[in-house]
């Protein structure tokens, strides 16, 4: 018995992306792979959702403008839109094919996402955008693209996680804005770079049980902000 069936695939600047449905050991689980390398699954979305939820809580404000780097299966975006404190969500996604899968409902969560007028999808390289001067600023900038600051998917994010580039990214935040990064692992070196750049840094483990592989796992959230003038 095959463990998965391919739903769609698309060429990308990073390689071939495949959207597949797993049939065993946990049925009806969507997975996204890149060059046959596992990226994400609908079976384990706790940390992706918590990236948005905890960043919103850390900010503490309302009428929030959120920018998310990386669309994936849409769970971080959905968590942001679930908050009535969020007024606008722009998702910056490198791969047009993923945007199309969400927009047409090939990724099932896309139907719900596209029905929300607060959502705007942009095809662009989020790392390049954050290196350049902002055309507008955001209350939250959330990054869920690479596996971790040490395990990157492409050359575009090389050196992004160093202080010199984090300073550039911080220009895209409004006063008191929150910068968040999702990671599969701890990274003391990246935490140190954040502390060089921001006033308030929090590193939070998200523990969950992965039924697909039958074991507990931990992902990590890096949340940081420069305190607004009092």
N, C-alpha and C positions, 0 to 999 in steps of 0.2 A: 504494500500500500504506500502510495506517495505521501510524503509528509506535508507537501504544499503544492499549490497551483499558482502559476503566474497570471496575474490580472492585467498588468500593463508594464511596459518598459520604455525608457527614453534615453537617448544619448545626452550627455551633459559635459560641461568643461572638466568635470572630475572623473568621468567615465560613465559606464552604463548603470543607470538606476533601475531597479526592479521593484515593483509593488507586487507582493504575493500574499495569498491567503494560506495560513497554516491549517492543516486538517488533523494533525496529531503532534504531541500528546494532548494539546489543548485545542479544540476545534474553533474555527471562525475567528482566528487571530490574524490581523493584518500585520505584515512586516515590510520594512523598506530596507533594501540592500544596495550597496554601491560596489560594483565590480565583485559581486558575490561576498562582500564583507558586510556583516550585519550592522545596521544603523539604529533601528528603533522598532518597537512593537506596540500594538494596541493592548497587549496583555499587561504591560507595566508602564503606567503613565503618571505615577505618583509624583516623581521628581519634576517632570515637565510641567505639570499643573502647579506644583508648589513654587516653581520659579516665578510665575506670575503672582500667585496668591500672596507669597511672603514679601515680594517686592512692593506690592500694593500696600500691604500692612505696614511695612517699614517706612514708606513714604508718609502715610497718614492723611493725605489730602483727598480732594474730590475733584471732579471734572478733569480727570487725568488724561494726558496725551501719552500714549504708549507706543514705542517702536520695538518690534521684535525682529531679531535677525535669525532667520531660519523658520520655514513653515512646517516641514515634516508632515506628520499625520494630523496636525492642527490642534493638539491638546493644550499647548501653552497659550495659543490664541484664544481658544475656547474658555480657558480659565480666566483670562483677562476680560473677555466679554461678559463672563458671568457676574462680574462685579458692577454694581450700579454706580460705583465711584469712577468708572472709566467712561470717558466721552469719545475717545478716538483711538483706534488701533491700526497702525500701519505695520504690515509684515513685509520685510525685505527678504526676498528669496532669490538665490542665484539661478535656480533651474526653472525655466519657463514651464517645463513639463509637469512639475509638481504643482505649480499654480493652476495649470489646466486641469489636473486631476481633482483638485479641490473645487474649482469653479464649476466643473461638470458633474460633480458628485461621484466620480470614480472612487475617490476617498470618501467614505460615507459621511464623515463628520462635516464634509464640505457643504452639504445641503443646509445644515444649521448655520454654519459660519457665513455663507453667502447671503442668508436671509437677514443678517444683522447690518443695518446701514452704517454702523460705526466702523466696520472693517474695510480696510483698503489694502490691496495686494500690489506690491511693486516688484518687478524683476530688476535686480541689481545685486552688486557685490557689497554686502553690508560692511565688510572690513575696509574696502576702498572708500565707501561713503564716510565712515567714521574717521578716516585719516584726513579727509578734506574738510574745509570750513563748512559749518552747517548753514543750510538755507532756512531751517526752522529748528527750534529746540523742543525737547520732550521732557516729560516728568519722569518717565522710565525708559531706559534702554536695556533690553534683555537679549542675551546672545545664547542661542542653542544651535550651534553649527558643528563644531568639532567634538570628537570624543572627550578631549580634555585639552588644557593649554599645552601639554606635552605631546599629545597624540592628535595631530591635525589632519584634516582631510585633503587640504590643498595648499599650494604655495601662498595664496592670498593672505592667509592668516599668520604667516611666518613673521615673527617679531611683534605681532599685534599685542601680545600679552605682556610686553615689557613696558616699563614706566613711560618711556618716551612716546609710545603710541597710545597708552591709556590717557595721558594728558590731552592728546588730540580728541580722543573719544569723549572725554569729560566735557568738552566744549559743546557737545550736542545735548547736554542736560540743562534744564532750567535750574535756577537756584533751589537747592534742597532736593534735586532729582536723584533717583536711584539707578545705579548701574548693576546689572546682574549677569552672571555667567553660569551656565550649567556644565557639569563635568562628571565623568564616570569615576573620578578618583580625587583624592586629596592632592594638594599641590602647594607645599609651603613656600616654594620660590615665587609662585604667582601671587600668593597671599602677601608676601613681602612687597612685591611690585605694587599691588593695590594700596598697601599702607603708605607707600611713598606718594601716592596720588590722591587719596581720599581721606577725609577726616574720620569716618565711621565705617569699619569693615567687619562683616560678619561671615563666618564660614559655617555652614549648617549641613550636617549629614541627613540624608533622607533614606531611611531603611524600609525595605519592602520584601515580600516573598515573590520570587519569579516562578510561577507555576510551569512555565515552558521548560525550564531547566531543572526545576524541583529543588531550589535552594534559595536562602535569603541573600539579598544583595544590598549594596549601599551606593547611592550616587551623592554628589556634593553640589551645593549651591554656594556661590561667592556673591555676596551682596555688599555694595559699597555706596557711599554718598558723601558729598561735600556739604557740610552744614550751611544752611541759608543764614545770611546775616541776621542777627537779632535786632 
